[in-house]
Amino acid sequence: MTTQEIIATFATVDENGNATAFDFEAFSSLVDELVETRKQLKKENKEAEKAKRDADREVLSVEGKAYYDSLQEGDEFEYKNAEGIILKARKIKTKSNTGTTAACELIECTTKTAKRYPKFWQVVVPANN
C-alpha cells in the first residue's frame, strides 16, 4: 500500500480532489495495530531462529562429544570460541565425571590459566571422522 492510498483511506476529499479532513484517530489505530503486528512477527521470528540454532547445536553436540570421547588424554583438537576463533587445545583429565563439557588446556595461551571447558557443539570435528 502506498502513502497516497493510505491518505486516501483516511482523508475526506472535496470535489476538486483536495483533502479537507483527516481521520487521525483511525490512522493512529492503524499505526498501533501495525506496530503490534511487527512486534509479534519479530518475536516469532526470533523464537524460530533460536529453535533452529538449538537444533543445530544439538546435532553438533552429539558429533562433538563422540569425537571428544574418542580422543586420548593429551591428544590435541580444535574448538571454536564464542567469537568464532578456532583454538588448539589438548584434552585433559578432570575430577568431574559429568561429561557436559570438553575439558581441555590451550596449547598457546596468553592468559593466566590455560584450562578451558567449551561445550561439545563448539568442538571442531575433522572431516575424516
C-alpha positions in Angstrom: 0.0 0.0 0.0 1.4 3.4 -1.0 1.4 6.6 1.1 -1.2 8.1 -1.3 -3.5 5.1 -0.9 -3.2 5.4 2.9 -4.0 9.1 2.8 -7.0 8.4 0.5 -8.3 5.9 3.0 -8.3 8.3 6.0 -8.8 11.6 4.3 -12.1 13.3 3.3 -11.7 14.7 -0.2 -13.7 17.5 -1.8 -14.9 17.6 -5.4 -11.6 19.1 -6.6 -9.6 16.2 -5.0 -8.2 18.3 -2.1 -8.1 16.8 1.4 -10.4 18.6 3.7 -10.2 16.5 6.8 -8.1 13.6 8.0 -9.2 10.9 10.5 -6.2 10.9 12.8 -7.9 8.6 15.3 -8.4 5.8 12.8 -4.9 6.4 11.3 -3.4 6.2 14.8 -5.3 3.0 15.5 -3.9 1.5 12.2 -0.4 2.5 13.2 -0.8 0.9 16.6 -2.0 -2.3 15.1 0.9 -2.4 12.6 3.4 -1.8 15.4 1.9 -4.6 17.5 1.9 -6.9 14.5 5.5 -6.1 13.8 6.4 -6.9 17.4 4.6 -10.2 17.3 6.2 -11.2 14.0 9.7 -10.2 15.2 9.2 -12.2 18.4 8.0 -15.3 16.4 11.0 -14.9 14.0 13.4 -14.7 17.0 11.9 -17.8 18.6 12.1 -19.7 15.3 15.8 -18.7 14.8 16.6 -19.7 18.4 14.8 -23.1 17.9 16.8 -23.7 14.7 20.1 -22.7 16.4 19.4 -25.0 19.3 18.5 -27.9 16.9 21.8 -27.3 15.0 23.7 -27.2 18.2 22.1 -30.5 19.4 23.4 -32.2 16.2 26.9 -30.7 16.6 26.9 -31.7 20.3 26.4 -35.3 19.5 29.2 -35.3 16.9 31.5 -33.2 19.1 31.0 -35.4 22.1 31.6 -38.6 20.1 34.8 -37.1 18.7 36.0 -35.8 22.1 35.3 -39.2 23.7 37.4 -40.9 21.0 40.5 -38.8 22.0 43.0 -40.0 24.5 44.2 -37.7 27.3 46.9 -35.4 25.8 45.5 -35.6 22.3 45.1 -32.3 20.5 41.9 -31.0 19.0 40.4 -27.7 18.0 37.3 -25.8 19.2 35.6 -22.6 18.2 35.2 -20.0 20.9 32.3 -17.5 21.2 33.9 -15.1 18.8 34.2 -17.8 16.2 38.0 -18.1 16.6 39.4 -21.6 16.3 41.7 -22.5 19.1 44.0 -25.5 19.5 43.8 -27.4 22.8 44.9 -30.6 24.5 42.5 -33.0 26.2 42.9 -33.1 29.9 41.6 -35.3 32.7 39.3 -33.6 35.2 37.9 -34.6 38.6 34.3 -34.0 37.4 32.7 -37.0 35.7 29.6 -35.2 34.5 30.9 -35.0 30.9 28.9 -31.9 30.0 31.9 -30.1 28.5 35.1 -30.8 26.7 37.8 -30.3 29.3 41.0 -29.0 27.7 44.1 -26.9 28.1 45.0 -24.4 25.4 48.3 -25.1 23.6 49.2 -21.4 23.1 47.9 -19.4 26.0 48.5 -15.8 26.8 46.2 -15.7 29.9 46.7 -16.6 33.5 45.2 -20.1 33.1 45.1 -22.3 30.0 42.2 -24.6 31.1 39.0 -24.3 29.1 35.7 -26.1 29.2 33.9 -25.5 25.9 30.6 -27.1 25.1 30.6 -30.1 22.8 28.9 -28.1 20.0 32.0 -25.9 19.9 34.4 -28.8 19.2 35.6 -28.8 15.6 35.2 -32.3 14.3 37.7 -33.1 11.5 36.2 -34.0 8.1 37.8 -37.5 8.1 35.9 -38.6 11.4 
